[in-house]
Amino acid sequence: MTVLKPNNANAVTFAVLALMALVPGLYGPFMTVVTMGIEKTYSIYGILESLASAGQWLLFSVILLFSVAFPFTKLIFLVVITTRLCPISDHNCRRLFAFAEKTARFSMLDIMALALLVVVLKVEGVAHVNIAWGTICFFLSVILSMIAGFVVDGSSFCKKQTQP
């Protein structure tokens, strides 16, 4: 068994695949809640809409931050630094890489936030929650994102600059 070695081509591939899985993970059916025989299907986007309309701003903010903003930002940063798609300075590239490295430990927080939501919605005996294909896409996106961060070759743009 070979271990993936740092390689920016692999990193950008995993990051793009993660982005491709994240979008349907956010908009696709995430879970189905059955309450008193009535079945209702939610997407993460739909959950955010419901929370906003109900004025549940704290939970809305947590889910928006950790399930939408954070994953997109991290993946876009990884694509930018591994491909140099955008003309950015080496200094800014190193800063983006440092941000991606430091925030890698929070990669599972988005899953935790959504698991918390399922627990909040699931009241034993009153509601039954079933996961749907959007959950699988979202989870796949998190795993691919973690792999992308793991295989980034920071040595190509994170060399220490020497002062003249």
C-alpha positions in Angstrom: 0.0 0.0 0.0 1.4 3.3 -1.0 0.9 6.5 0.9 0.0 9.6 -1.0 3.0 11.9 -1.1 2.9 15.7 -1.3 2.0 16.6 -4.8 0.2 19.7 -5.9 -1.4 18.0 -8.9 -3.0 15.5 -6.6 -4.0 18.2 -4.1 -5.8 20.3 -6.7 -7.5 17.2 -8.1 -8.8 16.2 -4.6 -9.8 19.9 -4.0 -11.8 20.1 -7.2 -13.4 16.8 -6.5 -14.3 18.0 -3.0 -15.9 21.1 -4.5 -17.8 19.0 -7.0 -19.2 16.9 -4.1 -19.8 19.9 -1.8 -22.3 21.6 -4.1 -24.8 18.7 -4.3 -24.1 18.0 -0.7 -25.4 21.5 0.2 -28.4 21.6 -2.2 -29.3 17.9 -2.4 -31.6 16.1 0.0 -29.6 15.8 3.3 -32.1 14.2 5.5 -35.7 13.1 5.8 -37.5 13.7 9.0 -40.7 11.6 9.7 -42.9 13.1 12.4 -46.3 11.6 13.2 -46.4 10.0 9.8 -45.5 13.1 7.9 -42.3 13.0 5.9 -40.3 16.1 5.1 -36.9 16.2 3.3 -34.3 18.9 4.0 -31.2 20.1 2.3 -28.5 22.0 4.1 -29.6 25.0 2.1 -33.2 24.4 3.1 -32.2 24.0 6.7 -30.5 27.4 6.6 -33.6 29.0 5.0 -35.8 27.5 7.8 -33.4 28.6 10.5 -33.3 32.2 9.1 -37.0 32.4 8.8 -37.5 31.1 12.3 -35.0 33.7 13.6 -32.6 31.0 14.9 -29.5 33.1 14.1 -27.0 31.3 16.3 -27.6 27.9 14.8 -27.9 29.5 11.4 -24.5 31.2 11.8 -22.8 28.0 13.1 -24.1 25.9 10.2 -23.4 28.6 7.6 -19.9 29.1 8.9 -18.8 25.5 9.3 -20.8 23.8 6.6 -20.8 26.4 3.8 -18.3 29.2 4.2 -15.4 27.3 5.8 -15.3 24.4 3.3 -15.7 26.6 0.2 -13.0 29.0 1.5 -10.5 26.2 2.3 -11.1 24.5 -1.0 -10.8 27.7 -3.1 -7.6 28.6 -1.2 -6.2 25.1 -2.0 -7.0 25.4 -5.7 -5.5 28.9 -5.8 -2.2 28.0 -4.1 -1.7 24.7 -5.9 -2.4 25.9 -9.4 -1.5 29.5 -9.2 -4.7 30.2 -11.1 -4.8 33.7 -9.7 -1.7 35.8 -9.9 -0.8 36.2 -6.2 2.5 37.0 -4.6 4.6 34.3 -2.9 4.0 36.0 0.4 0.2 35.8 0.0 0.5 32.2 -1.3 2.4 31.3 1.9 -0.3 33.1 4.0 -3.1 31.1 2.3 -1.2 27.9 2.8 -0.6 28.7 6.5 -4.3 29.4 6.9 -5.2 26.1 5.2 -2.7 24.2 7.4 -3.9 25.9 10.7 -7.6 25.3 9.9 -7.1 21.7 8.8 -7.8 20.5 12.3 -11.3 22.0 12.0 -12.2 19.9 9.0 -14.6 17.7 10.9 -16.3 20.5 12.6 -18.7 20.9 9.7 -19.7 17.2 10.2 -20.1 17.8 13.9 -22.3 20.9 13.4 -24.6 18.9 11.1 -24.6 15.9 13.5 -25.6 18.2 16.2 -28.5 19.5 14.1 -29.7 15.9 13.5 -29.6 15.2 17.2 -31.5 18.4 17.9 -34.2 17.4 15.4 -34.4 13.8 16.5 -36.6 13.5 19.6 -36.9 9.9 20.5 -40.4 8.6 19.8 -41.5 11.8 18.1 -39.3 12.1 15.0 -37.3 9.7 12.9 -34.4 11.1 10.9 -33.0 9.3 7.8 -29.9 10.5 5.9 -30.2 11.0 2.2 -27.7 11.1 -0.7 -26.8 14.8 0.0 -25.3 13.6 3.3 -23.1 11.2 1.5 -22.0 13.9 -1.0 -21.2 16.3 1.9 -19.3 13.7 3.8 -17.3 12.7 0.7 -16.5 16.4 0.2 -15.1 16.6 3.8 -12.9 13.5 3.3 -11.6 14.7 -0.1 -10.9 18.1 1.4 -8.9 16.5 4.2 -6.9 14.4 1.6 -6.3 17.5 -0.5 -4.9 19.4 2.5 -2.7 16.4 3.4 -1.1 16.1 -0.1 -0.3 19.8 -0.7 3.4 20.3 -1.4 4.1 23.4 0.6 7.8 23.2 -0.2 7.2 24.7 -3.6 5.9 28.0 -2.2 6.7 28.0 1.5 10.5 28.3 1.4 11.9 30.7 3.9 12.9 33.9 2.4 16.3 35.1 3.2 16.9 38.7 4.0 19.7 40.3 1.9 
